[in-house]
Amino acid sequence: MTTSTEQASTIQALGADRKASARDANSARAEVAAFRSVSKNFGSVKAVNNSSFTLHPGETVAFLGPNGAGKSTSIDMLLGLKDPSAGQVSLFGGTPRQAILDGRVGVMLQSGGLLPEVTVRELVTFACKVHPRGYDVDQVLTTAQILDLADRKVDKLSGGQEQRVRFALATAGDSDLIVLDEPTTGMDVTARQAFWSVMKAQADAGRTILFATHYLEEADAIADRVLVMHQGRLIADGTAAEIKARAGQRRISFDLHPQDGPDVSLLSTLAGITALDVSGQTVSGQTVRISTSDADATMAAVYRAGFYPRGLEVTGVGLEQAFITITAEAEGN
């Protein structure tokens, strides 16, 4: 059986020449996709509100936001399925619909059913044949890890298997942009890891990847950039590290021996602390976990109060906590 590493190597080999030519042609950071002051209204509801961003060749970009934030509407406009009420959406310098017709965009949407009463091979074969630069069918089936499902009827698949078929349809040809909407929903951990290994190879071959996800650990580990939407507005655009730094929070953890200083309840009154968790007894005593807006001030206050931390660790917040923080700030504005 072909491994995801072997599949990734195949994709990289196939894309080596196109990546080199793309790098030469796009030395000035050409635009793959652009939103310019885009809004979309549904009656009195403004689903997307004056949104602007640009995607560049070879980027892997995570598109985040709570339900109702405007992600799906933005993706629909990017793909030419909806027209903006204001502003301009472009793909490769032209219209989204033309880019789709030219086979420059591969799409994996979470919504929409697959054709029933056909086999996986029949469906993927159709996708490869209609793509202007379609790949070999067996290559696509192997890359999506569904070669063993080729003769099974599509309506007899599990949810995770259906997702892999959607991925095969999105990568049935040599597209420059791949758009993925919640791509790993229903996949187990092993399948998710294999999927992202293949998608990394797609990006390494020069393609641009845009994916919407609720798995924030995926965005943190995989994306070069993170776009965050909330209530129709784009409220953050940067690397995962920049998004986390913007949240301005740090995490501090340490152990306290029961005899090390004053009562732990005093910790909640110290400078900078925004959240405090004191667990039960451990080998070293009590474990303290703190969220703080100023780690230096908090630790200085801990020592001044007479505590003696052991096993001290200071780390940044994860993308999930940063996401919660910046969306909460957006609601307050």
N, C-alpha and C positions, 0 to 999 in steps of 0.2 A: 504493500500500500504506500502511495506517495505521501510523504510527510509535509507539514506546512512549511518547513524550512526548504525542502526541495522545490515546492511550489513557488515560494518567494524567490528562490534563485532563478527559476524559469522566467518569472515576470521581470526580474531585474535584467536578465539577459535580453529578453525581447525588447525591453524599453531603453537599453543603454544608448543606442544610436539616437532615438527620439529625444532622450534627455539631454544629450550633448548638443543637439541642434537647437533644442528649446532654450538651453542655457545661453547659447550664442545669440539667438534671436531675441531673447528677453533680458538682456543684460541691464536694461533700463527699468526693470521691474514692471513688465507689461501687466495689464489688467486681464484677469480671467473673467471676473464678474464685478459689477459695481452697482450699488444702490446710491442714488443721489437724491437726497431730500424726499424720500419715498413715503407716501402715506396711503392707507387703504381704509375706506369707510364702508361700513355696512349700516345704512340708515344713520342713526345718531351715534352709533358705536364706531370709534376710531380704533380699528384692530392694529394698525401700524401707524406710528406717529412720527413723521419727519426723520426717517431712519437713513443713515448714510454709512456705508462701509465698502471696502474693496478687497477682493481676493486676488492673490498672485500665484504664478506657476509654482508647483511643488509644495505648497503649503498644506498642512493638515489642520483644519479649523473646526473647533467644537462650537456648536450653537446651543446655548443653554437658556433656560427660562422656565418659570412655573407654568402650569396649565393655564391657557388663556393669555399668555404673554405676547403672542403674535408670531411665534416661530413658524407654525404651519402655514399661516397666511403669507409670510415672507418667502418660504420655500415655494409655495404655489406661484407667487409672482416671479420668482427667480426662474421657474420652469415654464413660464408663459401660460400657466393654467388660469391665472387671474391677472387682470390689468390693474395697475396702480390708479388710485384716485388723483394723485399728484406726484410729481417727481418722475424720475427715469430709472429704469432697470435695464442693464445691458449685459450681454455675454459675449466675450471675445470681440468687443467693439460694435456688435450688432444687436439684433433683437433676440430675446430668448427663444422664440419659436424657430428662427432661422438656425440657431446653434443646435437645437434639438434635431431639426431636419438634416443637418449636416453630420449628425452622429458624433458631435463633440461632447455630449453630456450623457453619462450613465446615471440611472436613477433607481434607488431602492426605497420605496415608500412603505410605511407601515400600514396605511389604509389601502383598501381595494383588494378584492379577492383575486385569486389565480384561476385560470380557466379550468373547469372541471372536465372529467372524462377524457383527458389526454395524459400521456405519460410525461414524466419529467424530461426525458430526452426529446420528445416531440416539441415541448414548449421551449426548451433551450435552443433546439435546432432552429425553430422559427425566429427567435431573437437574434441568433447569429447571422441568419440569412438576410434579415431586413436591415441589419446594421451596415452602414456604408463601408466599414472596415472591420467586419466580423471576424472573430477568432474561430479556430477549430473547435468543434462541439465537445470532443472528449477532453480537450485542454480546459475548457470552461467548467465542465462537470468535475474534473479533477481538482481544479483550483478551489472550487466551492465545496469540495468534499462531499459531493453527492453522486459520484460515479456509481456507487453501489445502489443508489435509488433510481437509476436511469429508467428502469422499466416499470416503476411503480406509478400508479395513477396519482395525479396531483392532489385530488381530494381525499387521498388515503394517508396523507402525511401528518406528522405531529407539528405543533406550532414552531418548534425549533428547526425542523426540517423545511418547513415552508419559508422560514427566514433565509435559509441557505439557498433555496431556489430563487428567492427574490434577489439575493446577492449575485447569483449566476446571471440573472437577466440584466442586472446593472453593469456587469463586467463582460458582457457577451461580445464586445468589440473594443477597438482602440479609441477610447474616449479620453478627452483632456481634463474633464471635470467629472467627479463622481459625487453625487449627492445622496446621502444616507439618512433616513428618518428612523430613529430608534432601531438601529440595525441589529443589535444583539438581544432584543427582547425575545424571551423564550429559549435562548441558547443556554446550555450548561457552561460551567467554568472552562472546561477543556475546549469546547467549540468556540467560546468567546476569545480565548487566547490564540487559537489557530486563525480565527477571522482577522484579528488585529495584526497578526504576523503577515498575513497576505496583504492587508491594506497598507501596512508600512512599506512593503515592497512596491505597491502601486505608487505611493508617494515618492519613493526613491527612484522610480522610473520616470519621474517628472510630472506626474499627474497631480491635480489639486483635489483634495478631499474635504468636503464639508459634511459634517455629521451632527444631527440633533440627538441628544441623549439625556436620559434622567440618571444614568450611571455616572455620577460626577467623578468617581475614581478613574473611569476610563478617560474622561476629558483631561484630568490631571496628569495621567501617565502618558497620553498619546498625542495630545494636540500641541501644535506649535503656537497657535493662537486660540483665545477663547472670546467669543462674543456672548454677551449676556443681555437678554431682552426682558423687560418688565413693563406690563401695562402698555404694550405697544411701542415703547421707546427703547432704543439701544442705550443701555446705561453703563456698559463696560466693554472695552476692546483692548486686549493685551495678552501677554503670555500668562500662563497659569501662575507663575511666580509674581508677576505684576499685579494680578487680580488679588492674590493672597496678601501681598504687601499693602494694597489699597485698603483692605479690611482693617489694618492697623492692630491686629490682635496677635498675642503670643500665648503659648501654653507652657506652664511651669508644673513640673511634678517632682515630688520628693517624699521621703519617709520621715516620720517624726516618732521618736521613742516617747512613750507616755510620760517619762520624767524629763523630757527635753523642753523646759520652758513653760510658759503659761498655757491656759486652756486653748484648744484649737479654735473655739468659737470666735476668738479675737481676730483671727485671720480675715474674717469677712469685713472688718472695718478698715483694713489697710489700703494704702494708696494703689489706685489703678485696677483693682480687682473687679472684674465684671461677672465672674462665675466662680463658684467654689464647690468642690466635691471632696469630702473626707470619707474614705472607705473604712471598713472594719479593720480588725487587727491583722497584721501580717507578721512575718518573721522579724522584720525590723521595727515594727510598731504600727503606726497608722500611715496610710498612703494618702497624700494630699495632691489634688489636681486643681490647678488654678488657670483661669483665662484672664488675661490682663491686657489693658491698653498701653501699658508702660512697664515692660519687664524689669528695667533697671530700677525704677522707683519702687516697684513691688518688692523686689528682693532686698533692697536697702531697708524697706520698712519691716520685712520679715526678721531680719537680723537685729534691727533696733528694738523690736518688740520682745526679743529674748529667745526666739526660736533657733534651733540648731538643725537645719535640714541635712539629710543624708541622701546620697544617690541623686543629687540635683540634676534635672534635665530641663533645658529651655528650648522649645521648638516653635516653629511657625504654625499657624492654623492650617488645616487642610482646605482644599478648594470648596468642600461642602459647607464648612463653617463660614468661609469668606463669601460664598454665594448667598447664604442666609443673611449675613450682615449687610451686604450692599443692596440686596433687594428690600430689606427692612428700611434701610436709609432712604431708598427711592420712594417707598410708600409714605414716608414722613415729609417728603418735599412737595 
